[in-house]
Each structure stands twice: as structure tokens, then as C-alpha cells.
């Protein structure tokens, strides 16, 4: 079996274990960390297939932006997170494990790419894979691309509506009542006797 296939199965196994960690972990922060590892392993597989643009987009967009968004949503929902907010040190072991797995995957990927084995052969090598992907995305797959954008828009609206619902313990201001208040209701004059200076 070639080295590149061994590395491919190794990365896919790590991605599968990380995905299982996402759905089996009871702590939402651990789930997000495992999801980062799953995305990073998938990006390494894209790099093995020489689809560098997809790998970079997966790391920059999903790991860099979407994971931060997931953490914000997790923190803003009404989950009992007193244990979660108690200390940062409890997340360090899982964080170090995810960071070590990502560093090991990078080293293995650099070593495997240095071997010079190529897995994916493009049918048309006239342009870069970014250009080929753009042409396919905006010609053959335009409608699925638009539908995916609409689904993401619905998800954003749903997340905003979940986080901005009224809670009974939250205090709100009513500007219309504040404007209608008269001077006599705001300030109360209290008569006091003058005091003599000693």
C-alpha cells in the first residue's frame, strides 16, 4: 500500500473519531474543539488530493469564523453553563490534545507531500483548481449554490431569533414611557431647615 493511502486512511480515521467526539461529548465547548479537529483533518485530506483552495477555505472560513460563531451561540443560549464558566483550566487537556493532533497531522502531511505521490489527476490542467472550481460552481452548480446560501440565511435568522427572545428576568427600557414623564415625577423637592455653620 502506498504511503499516501496510509496517510489518507489515518486522516480519515482521525476525522471520524473527532466527529464521534462532537456528537458524544456532553460539554458544548469540547464538541466545538472536536469539530475544529474534524474540519482540520478534512482540510488535510483536501491537501492530499491537491485541492489547496478547498483546504484553505475550510480552515479559514469554518475553523476560523464558523467555530467562533458556534462558541458565541453556545454561550448566548440558555444552557446551564455555570460549570462551563467556572474555569479555563478544565479545557486545557482537550485543547492540548486537539492542538497536538493538528500539529502531528501537519507534520505527516508535509512528509507525505514530500514523497511526491499524487492522488488526484485533473481532467483539465489548463488552469488552477480555484479557476476550475469557480467555473463549475457558477455554471453547472449555480442553483444548488443559491439554495445553500438561502439555507445559511435562514440559519442566521433562526440564530438571531433564538438569542433575542424575551426572558422574564431581563429588565427592558420603554422609551415612550420615558419621554412622557413630567418634571414633577422625576425630581422631588424635600424642604429642609437651614443649618448654621460652627
N, C-alpha and C positions, 0 to 999 in steps of 0.2 A: 504494500500500500504506500503511495507517495506521501511525502511529508505534508504537502498542502492539504491532503484529505484528512490526515490525523489532526492537523490544526483546526480544520473546519469542524470536525466532529467534537473536538474539545470545546471550541467556542459555542457551538450549538448546544452542547450539554450544559455549559455554564449559563447560557441564556434561558434554557428550560428550567434549571434549578432556581434561577433568580425569579422567573415568572411564577414558579410554585411558591417561592417566598413571598411574593406580592399578595397572593390570594390566601395564604395560610397565616400570615402574621396578624396578630391582634392589634399591634400598635401601628397607627397610620403613618408615623414617621419612618418606621422600619420598612413598611410597604413602599414608601416613596424611594427609600435608599435602594431596595431591591429592584425597583422599576428602573432606576438610573443604571444599575448594573446590567439589567436586561437590554436596555437601549444601547449601552456601550458595547455589549457583546454582539448585538446585531450590526452595529456600525463596523466592528472588526470583521464580521463576515462580509459586509459590503466591500470593505477594503481588499479582502482576499479575492473577491470577484472583480476587482479593478473598477468598481463603480465609486470613485472617490467623492464625486459630488453628493451622492446619496448618503455616504458615510458622514461627510462634514455637515450636511443639513440635519441628519439625525442627531449628531452631537450638539450642534449649535442651537437648533430650534427646540428639540424635545428635551435634551438633558439640560440645556442652559436656560430655556424660558418656560417650557411647559411644566417642568418639575417644580420650579419656583412658584408657578401659578397653583399647582396642586397643593403645595405646602400652605399657601395663603388660604385656599379654600378649606383645607383641613383645619387650619387654625380659626377660621371665621365661623364654621358650623357649630351648632350647639351640641358638641360632644363633650362628655366629661373628661377634660384634659388636665385635671389638677396634677395627676401623676406625670403627665407629659411635660408640664411646665415646671416641675419641681427641680430638675437639674439637667445640665448639659452633659454631665459625665456619663450618664446612663446610656447615651447614644454613641459614645466613643468606640466601644468594641465593634459594633456593627459597621460604623463608619470606617474604621481602620480596615476591617475585613473587605468591605467593598472597594476601598482605595487600593489595597494590596492586590485584589483580583484584577482591577483595571490596569494597574502597573504591570502585573505579570502578563496580561493579555497583550499589552503594547509591546513588551519585550519579545514575546513569542511571535507576534505579527511582524515585527521588524526582522526577526531571524528568518521567518518563513518567506517573507518577500525577498530577502537577500538570497534565498536559494534559487530564485529566478524561475520558479514554476508558475505557469499561467493557467488559470482555470477557465476563464470566460473568454471566448473569441467572439468579437463583434462581427455581425454580418457586413456592416458598412463602417469602414475605418477612416472615412473621409474627414470626419470631424471629431471633436471631443465627445465624451459621453454626456456632458452637460448640454451640448447643442442637440444631440440625438434625443435626449430625454425631453427637452423643450419642444422639439418638433412633434414628438409622439403625444405629449401632454396637451398641446394646444390644437392638434388636428384630430387624431383618432379618439382620444380620451377626453374631449372637451366637456361633454355632458356629465360624465362621472366626476370630473374635476369641479364643475359648478355645483353639483349635488353635494359633494364633500364640503365645499365652502358653506353651503346653506346649512348643513348639519352642524358645522362648527359654530355658525351664527346662533342657531337655536340653543346649543350648549352654553354659549356665553350668556345669552338672555336668561336661561334657566339658572345659571350660577349666580347672576346678579339678583334675580328674584328670590333665590333661597337665602342670600346673605342680607338682604334689605327688608325682610319681613318684620312686622311689629312684634316686639316682645313686651310682656307685661311689666317687667322690671326696669325697662328703659324709660328715661324721662325725655319728653319732647317739648319743644317750644312752639307756641302758636303765635305767629307774628300778627295775625289780625286782632287777637286779644291784647297784645302788647301795644298796638297802635291806638286802640280805643280807650286805654287807661287815661284818666284825668290827673291833673296835678295834685288834687286833694287825696287821691288814692295812692299816690306814690310817696308823698312826703307827709309826715305827721309832725306838727309843731307841738312841742311839750313846754308849757310855761314853767319857768324855774326862777327861784329867787336869786338875786344878785349876791355874790359872795364878796366879802371885804378882804382886801389884801392885808396880811400881817406886816 
